[in-house]
Amino acid sequence: MIELLGIDNVMFHVGDIEIAIPFYERCGFVLKFRVDEKQMALFDIGSEGPGLVIRTDEGSPAGRLWVEVRNADDVRQTLLESGTRSSRIETATGITCEIVDPFGNRIGFADYSKRPELGRRRLPSKG
């Protein structure tokens, strides 16, 4: 069984970062940071760590949701054993196992193995 710790990030493709940032700010999202060389920005969603990431360089206009897990490689192995294809992505904070639903939406299972201090409070593992 895969244990989800919470939402990591929600990611949307946008056509123009300069138009998108003020739009999301008007909707109440608070700009946390932007990475101009990647044409992306991250907005806080409330006081918790997850955020809304907008990017112009994503290839698909479909949505993307990442959730935090303890170990993305373990999740990937579980998914592969169940016949679900996945990709392994190394990020600055850890590893993400990403799958695609039948409609093109992407779901990522992200760990903070490289930066555990940024992850959620670690609870004892079940089992």
Backbone torsions as a table, in degrees:
resi	resn	phi	psi	omega
1	MET	NA	136.5	-179.6
2	ILE	-90.0	126.2	179.3
3	GLU	-96.6	117.2	178.0
4	LEU	-92.9	128.3	-178.7
5	LEU	-90.5	-20.8	-179.8
6	GLY	150.5	175.3	179.7
7	ILE	-71.1	135.2	175.6
8	ASP	-91.4	-64.9	177.2
9	ASN	-150.3	154.8	169.5
10	VAL	-112.4	132.8	-174.8
11	MET	-124.1	133.1	178.4
12	PHE	-125.7	141.5	171.4
13	HIS	-81.4	135.7	175.3
14	VAL	-128.8	152.2	-178.4
15	GLY	-79.9	-29.1	-176.4
16	ASP	-149.1	114.1	-175.8
17	ILE	-63.1	-34.0	-177.8
18	GLU	-71.1	-27.0	174.4
19	ILE	-84.2	-37.7	-175.0
20	ALA	-68.4	-42.2	-176.2
21	ILE	-57.8	-52.9	179.1
22	PRO	-63.0	-32.9	178.0
23	PHE	-60.3	-50.9	-178.5
24	TYR	-68.0	-33.4	175.6
25	GLU	-63.5	-39.5	177.4
26	ARG	-64.3	-25.6	179.8
27	CYS	-86.1	4.4	176.1
28	GLY	99.4	-4.6	177.2
29	PHE	-75.2	139.2	-179.0
30	VAL	-102.6	121.3	-179.7
31	LEU	-64.0	120.5	179.3
32	LYS	-90.8	-48.6	174.6
33	PHE	-163.4	164.3	174.4
34	ARG	-132.0	151.9	177.4
35	VAL	-124.2	92.5	-172.5
36	ASP	-61.1	-37.0	-179.0
37	GLU	-66.9	-21.7	175.8
38	LYS	-100.6	-1.9	-177.4
39	GLN	52.7	51.6	179.9
40	MET	-138.7	159.4	176.1
41	ALA	-145.6	150.7	178.0
42	LEU	-120.8	131.8	177.4
43	PHE	-112.7	142.1	172.1
44	ASP	-71.2	146.3	170.7
45	ILE	-119.7	98.0	-177.9
46	GLY	67.5	-154.5	-175.1
47	SER	-94.8	-6.7	-179.5
48	GLU	-84.2	167.4	-177.4
49	GLY	-65.1	-30.9	-176.6
50	PRO	-62.2	153.5	178.9
51	GLY	-142.5	174.5	173.6
52	LEU	-102.9	120.3	178.1
53	VAL	-104.0	128.6	173.7
54	ILE	-115.9	140.5	-176.7
55	ARG	-144.0	148.6	174.4
56	THR	-97.6	-14.7	-173.9
57	ASP	-97.3	8.6	175.3
58	GLU	-75.5	139.0	-176.2
59	GLY	-75.7	-26.4	-173.7
60	SER	-114.5	138.2	176.3
61	PRO	-77.7	-1.8	-179.9
62	ALA	-68.3	161.7	179.5
63	GLY	-75.6	164.2	179.8
64	ARG	-143.7	128.8	178.0
65	LEU	-126.9	128.0	174.4
66	TRP	-115.1	137.6	175.4
67	VAL	-119.3	150.0	-179.4
68	GLU	-84.3	138.1	176.0
69	VAL	-132.6	167.6	179.6
70	ARG	-71.3	-42.3	-175.0
71	ASN	-145.7	106.4	-176.4
72	ALA	-66.1	-33.1	178.5
73	ASP	-66.3	-38.2	176.3
74	ASP	-64.0	-42.0	178.4
75	VAL	-62.4	-43.6	-179.7
76	ARG	-60.6	-42.3	178.9
77	GLN	-62.7	-42.4	177.9
78	THR	-61.1	-44.0	179.8
79	LEU	-65.7	-43.1	178.8
80	LEU	-61.5	-40.5	179.0
81	GLU	-65.2	-24.9	179.0
82	SER	-91.1	2.4	178.4
83	GLY	89.6	11.4	-179.9
84	THR	-96.2	121.2	178.5
85	ARG	-71.4	146.0	178.9
86	SER	-151.0	160.2	174.6
87	SER	-115.0	152.2	178.9
88	ARG	-108.3	125.5	-177.2
89	ILE	-122.1	127.3	173.1
90	GLU	-90.3	129.3	178.6
91	THR	-116.9	178.0	178.3
92	ALA	-67.7	-23.2	-176.1
93	THR	-104.0	-16.2	-178.9
94	GLY	169.1	-140.1	-178.2
95	ILE	-120.3	144.1	173.6
96	THR	-128.4	133.7	172.0
97	CYS	-102.5	121.8	-175.2
98	GLU	-118.4	137.7	176.5
99	ILE	-122.8	164.3	178.7
100	VAL	-122.0	129.9	178.2
101	ASP	-78.4	173.4	-176.7
102	PRO	-62.0	-11.6	-176.6
103	PHE	-107.2	4.1	178.3
104	GLY	95.9	-4.6	176.8
105	ASN	-74.4	144.2	-178.1
106	ARG	-107.5	137.5	176.6
107	ILE	-122.8	124.4	-179.4
108	GLY	-112.8	144.7	177.3
109	PHE	-115.2	103.0	-169.1
110	ALA	-107.7	136.2	172.0
111	ASP	-112.5	169.0	179.6
112	TYR	-115.5	44.3	-175.7
113	SER	-65.0	-26.5	178.5
114	LYS	-89.2	-23.2	-178.4
115	ARG	-139.0	64.7	-174.9
116	PRO	-59.0	-24.4	-179.8
117	GLU	-67.4	-17.1	179.0
118	LEU	-91.4	-12.8	-178.8
119	GLY	-80.0	176.9	177.5
120	ARG	-68.8	160.5	176.8
121	ARG	-54.6	127.2	-176.2
122	ARG	-80.2	120.8	175.6
123	LEU	-96.6	156.2	176.9
124	PRO	-56.5	139.4	179.7
125	SER	-68.7	142.8	177.8
126	LYS	-75.7	142.3	174.9
127	GLY	86.0	NA	NA
